[in-house]
Amino acid sequence: MSASTAPGPTGFDPDAIRADIADVLGERPEDIGDDDDLRDLGLDSMRVMHLVEVWRGRGARAEFADLADLGAEPTVATWSAYLSRV
């Protein structure tokens, strides 16, 4: 896990993001590392769309296209940084 887990402006810290991802994947949050490629864990576009809706419900202005375009590997660390800015 990352040393910095302080919530950003919208309250999306890595642990909260990890818990949401674990929920849609049917995994335990502690089994998902900050830098794990989430696609390797089974995250597909339908699940990403679901996560976007969950996060929008919490006030994030997240967009599916943005999450898909945040670099070569979707990770808890990358998505947490993004959600802390939007």
N, C-alpha and C positions, 0 to 999 in steps of 0.2 A: 504494500500500500504506500501511497505517497505520504510524505511527511506533513504536507499542508492539506488539511481537510476542512478548513474554514469555509463556511458557506459564502457564496458570491452574492451579488445583489438580489438574485431571485431565490436564493436558498438552495441551490442545486449543488451540494457538496458531493464528492466522489462516492461516499458511502450510500447516500440516497439514490444516486444514479445506479450504482452497483445493485442495490436492493431491487430497484425497478426492473433492471435487466434480468436479474436472477429469477424474478417472479415470472416474466414472460417465457423464460427458457426452462423453467422447472428445475433450477439449480439452487445451490446454497450460495449466498453472497460471498462467503469466505473462499469459495472455489473459483472466484473470478478476480483476476489480478488487474491492477490499473492499466497495464500495457498488453493484456491479452487481446489478440485479434478476435473480436466478438463474432465474426463470421465463422471462425473455426469452432466456436462453441455452439453454433446452430442458429445464430441470429440471421434472419432473412428479412426481405423487404416488407412483408406483411407485419412482422413483429415490430420493425422499426416504425411503421405507420401507426401501430397501436401505441408505442411509447411516445411518439410525437403528440398524440391526442391526450395521453395521460399528463404529459408535461405542460401542454397548453392549458389543461384544466387547472394546473397549479400556477398559471400566470406566465409561463415562458412563451416567447414569440418564436418558438422553434418551427423550422421548416424541414420537411423530409429531404428536400434537395440539398439543403445546407449540411445536414448530417451525413448524407451520402457523399458529399464533396469535401469532407474535412481531412483529406489526406488518403493515403493508400490503405491505412488500417483503421477501422473503427475501434476505439478503445474507450474504457471508462475515463481515462485521463483526458483524452481529446474531447469527448462529449461533455464532460463536466466543465472544462474550460469554456467551451462554446455556450453551454446553458447558463453559465455565470455572467455572460456578456449580453445575452438577449432578453 
